[in-house]
Amino acid sequence: MRRLFTHLPSWLQDWLEVLIPATQILLILLSAWLINLFFKRLIARAGAHYALPRELLVPLRGVIRWLIIAATVLLLLERLGVSATVLWTAFTGFATVGAVAFFAAWSVLSNLFCALLIVTVGPYRLGDYIELLDTAEKPGAKGRVIDINMLYTTLEDTSGRHGEGTLLQIPNSLIFQRVVRRWKGGIHAHVPDDAPPSDVEEAAALELTSRTPPA
């Protein structure tokens, strides 16, 4: 650094050795802030355009923010004179710990990934009636989808076997391991022929039978 400014006074060269790294640090912090702001707006626009749930957008923003923070810290440490070997050793150590934690929390992370697939692929939506089957013939959990979060799909039980207002929370990863029967237009749009008549149908039948035939 001194060779570039040998024509300057010695006291000014000492100040430049402080000002130049400080300017670089400020530029790194400014760039990190701008990059974080860019991704924040990009995720917000993508969420509004594709109608993505807030439960998906918040963790995604958090992951990107922490990646930017980690990269910024590494660059700042390098500007402050920390050895690249030390940084690489620390990075590989944190990566090893992160890999162990990843495999330890695989069941939770699989639910998070499956939640992303449910939102993007759309095997069912809120308000649909679904039934989770081991096979196509064996009945399983059935109800109306009232919530899809990062871990569970919540169904409102419509079978009446467990009482009114019962909720079924199914892990998202289980959705991709079972056969899913789906009623898009509502379960009443697919009532079998041998099902008992509803109250509306019984009232209409009584009205027809009570009419007096014309003479």
Backbone hydrogen bonds, N-H to C=O, Kabsch-Sander energy under -0.5 kcal/mol:
donor,donor_aa,acceptor,acceptor_aa,energy
4,L,1,M,-0.7
5,F,1,M,-0.6
5,F,2,R,-0.9
6,T,3,R,-0.7
8,L,5,F,-1.3
13,Q,9,P,-1.9
14,D,10,S,-2.0
15,W,11,W,-1.5
16,L,12,L,-2.3
17,E,13,Q,-1.7
18,V,14,D,-0.6
18,V,15,W,-0.9
19,L,15,W,-3.0
20,I,16,L,-2.5
22,A,18,V,-1.7
23,T,19,L,-2.8
24,Q,20,I,-2.2
25,I,21,P,-2.3
26,L,22,A,-2.3
27,L,23,T,-2.3
28,I,24,Q,-2.2
29,L,25,I,-2.5
30,L,26,L,-2.5
31,S,27,L,-2.6
32,A,28,I,-2.4
33,W,29,L,-2.2
34,L,30,L,-2.3
35,I,31,S,-2.6
36,N,32,A,-2.4
37,L,33,W,-2.2
38,F,34,L,-2.4
39,F,35,I,-2.4
40,K,36,N,-2.1
41,R,37,L,-2.2
42,L,38,F,-2.4
43,I,39,F,-2.6
44,A,40,K,-2.0
45,R,41,R,-2.5
46,A,42,L,-2.4
47,G,43,I,-2.7
48,A,44,A,-2.1
49,H,45,R,-2.5
50,Y,46,A,-2.5
51,A,47,G,-0.6
52,L,47,G,-1.7
56,L,53,P,-1.1
57,L,53,P,-1.5
58,V,54,R,-2.3
60,L,56,L,-1.3
61,R,57,L,-2.6
62,G,58,V,-2.0
63,V,59,P,-2.4
64,I,60,L,-2.1
65,R,61,R,-2.4
66,W,62,G,-2.3
67,L,63,V,-2.0
68,I,64,I,-2.2
69,I,65,R,-2.3
70,A,66,W,-2.4
71,A,67,L,-2.3
72,T,68,I,-2.4
73,V,69,I,-2.5
74,L,70,A,-2.1
75,L,71,A,-2.0
76,L,72,T,-2.5
77,L,73,V,-2.5
78,E,74,L,-1.9
79,R,75,L,-2.2
80,L,76,L,-1.7
81,G,78,E,-1.2
82,V,77,L,-2.6
87,L,83,S,-2.1
88,W,84,A,-2.6
89,T,85,T,-2.4
90,A,86,V,-2.4
91,F,87,L,-2.6
92,T,88,W,-2.6
93,G,89,T,-2.0
94,F,90,A,-2.4
95,A,91,F,-2.6
96,T,92,T,-2.1
97,V,93,G,-2.1
98,G,94,F,-2.6
99,A,95,A,-2.3
100,V,96,T,-2.1
101,A,97,V,-2.5
102,F,98,G,-2.2
103,F,99,A,-2.1
104,A,100,V,-2.0
105,A,101,A,-1.9
106,W,103,F,-1.1
109,L,105,A,-2.5
110,S,106,W,-2.7
111,N,107,S,-1.3
112,L,108,V,-1.8
113,F,109,L,-2.5
114,C,110,S,-2.5
115,A,111,N,-2.1
116,L,112,L,-1.7
117,L,113,F,-1.9
118,I,114,C,-2.6
119,V,115,A,-2.1
120,T,116,L,-2.3
121,V,117,L,-3.2
122,G,117,L,-0.7
122,G,118,I,-1.2
127,G,145,V,-2.8
128,D,125,R,-1.8
129,Y,183,W,-1.8
130,I,128,D,-0.5
130,I,143,G,-2.4
131,E,181,R,-2.4
132,L,141,A,-3.3
133,L,131,E,-0.6
133,L,179,V,-3.4
141,A,132,L,-0.6
143,G,130,I,-2.2
144,R,156,E,-1.8
145,V,128,D,-3.1
146,I,144,R,-0.5
146,I,154,T,-2.4
147,D,154,T,-1.2
149,N,152,Y,-2.5
153,T,170,I,-2.6
154,T,147,D,-2.6
154,T,152,Y,-0.5
155,L,168,L,-3.2
156,E,144,R,-2.7
157,D,155,L,-0.7
157,D,166,T,-2.7
158,T,142,K,-0.8
163,G,160,G,-0.5
166,T,163,G,-1.1
168,L,155,L,-3.0
169,Q,167,L,-0.5
170,I,153,T,-2.7
170,I,168,L,-0.7
172,N,151,L,-2.1
174,L,171,P,-1.1
175,I,171,P,-0.7
175,I,172,N,-0.9
176,F,172,N,-0.6
176,F,173,S,-0.6
177,Q,174,L,-1.4
178,R,175,I,-0.7
179,V,133,L,-2.4
181,R,131,E,-3.0
181,R,179,V,-0.6
183,W,129,Y,-3.4
184,K,182,R,-0.6
186,G,183,W,-0.6
189,A,186,G,-1.3
190,H,187,I,-1.3
191,V,188,H,-0.7
195,A,192,P,-1.4
202,E,198,S,-2.3
203,A,199,D,-2.2
204,A,200,V,-2.2
205,A,201,E,-2.2
206,L,202,E,-2.3
207,E,203,A,-2.0
208,L,204,A,-1.9
209,T,205,A,-2.2
210,S,206,L,-1.6
211,R,207,E,-0.6
211,R,208,L,-0.6
